[in-house]
Amino acid sequence: MDSTTANRQLIEQLPRIAHRPEQLETLLDAASFRERLLLEIKQAKSRIYLVALYLQDDEAGRHILDALYQAKQKNPLLDIKVLVDWHRAQRGLIGAEASNGNTALYQHYADKNIHKIDVLGVPVRNREVFGVLHLKGFVIDDNVIYTGASLNDVYLAQHNRYRYDRYHVIKNKALADCMVDFIGNTLVASDAVTCLSQPNRPRIKVLKSAIKDLRENLQRASYYFISQQINEDHVGLTPMVGLGRRKNYLNTQIRRLIICAHEELIICTPYFNLPRSVMREVRRALRRGVTVTIIIGDKTANDFYIPPEEPFKTISSLPYLYEMNLRNFARRNEATIAKRQLRINIWKHHNNSFHLKGIWVDKTYMLLTGNNLNPRAWKLDLENAILIHDRNHLLEGQAQQEINTILQHTQLIGSYKQIEKLENYPTKVRKLLKRIKRIKADHLLNQIL
């Protein structure tokens, strides 16, 4: 038995939750996601669990908090919890001026309302650079809204600008229950997880031992659910979670998913910086004749991009570093690009940004995830995903509509020469990247950013 067949069998043996395909809805733009999220919050009857990297102190973030607090005051028994990364909540945006982050906003809302909402900070590591809460999924009653988006103006398409992501609404009680159980039993129950709505918060030094215990628990944790029989008129859902370099269950299944591709493999990532094991399997897929499509944002659609006419910041060099990775990959695979076996589609739409992640395999498997498919996600951050098994292609039309929408604003690369090279970058960017390569720091940056 070859490796492709063996790994497909292992994917087929994964536990699954049965799901009716008509109860899965794909939203195709950020504005629709914002409207649907606010509607679901307004209609919530029993529980609202929102997990995101951050909930920002801006117009969109305040709209979300307004909706949550209105729902809570109307129904005090409504179980509402918001979980964000502990470190990220207590600082401003990268490259912005120093600030206290978003915690003042959370405290303000708590102070002016009778019935409080827990906004909980999750510290995955003692320092943000070594790992963050990158778990995704909003559970409202029995609906799971799964997206890689966080909660702020650009993700929620405020002020005529958006950050493009994927958005799926899955009505499934078993899935919702297992995700809420994981949040409650593994995160909320941890001594490391503290309420950010209160003025007196423990210092990171005080939490050090609890954070270590939490990380050890997370490295062993998984979603618990009873595997179900999948009939011909159902698809299967496998929620997965992973953290750390060793024995990472999610990483293992992502790699197996790529290995099992027979005909077609589509990968979306906002940062072209694939882990070595993923890059190796992509190369092997090309060698065995699989048609591989990689969809990635243009450097100007990267959330770290700063136009050359604006003041230079070191962090603004990152999109150029990712583009260098892409150009080198395309140059090494020029022959497969020429025969259209490898398709590199670069997304750009006005001044909007690109944040899509995901994998499609042979029109049979679709991975919903917030995982950036980069070394940081692979080794440092807490990540999750939902693998959709669609053996009978019941979701093929909906999946193809999503792919077509994603491709709408992309350019197909015909040669690596179409990708800008280092010599043409702005002077300050070029000097910094040459210095980084000279001291061989580019590998380290690729690992942690």
Helices and strands as residue ranges (DSSP letters): H 3-12, E 17-19, G 21-23, E 24-27, H 30-43, E 47-51, H 59-74, E 79-85, G 88-90, H 103-112, E 118-122, G 128-130, E 137-140, E 143-147, E 163-164, E 167-171, H 173-182, I 183-188, E 194-195, H 204-220, E 235-242, H 249-259, E 264-269, H 276-287, E 291-297, G 299-301, G 314-317, H 318-332, H 334-338, E 342-347, E 353-354, E 358-361, E 365-369, H 375-379, E 383-389, H 396-407, E 410-412, G 416-418, G 422-424, H 427-438, H 442-448
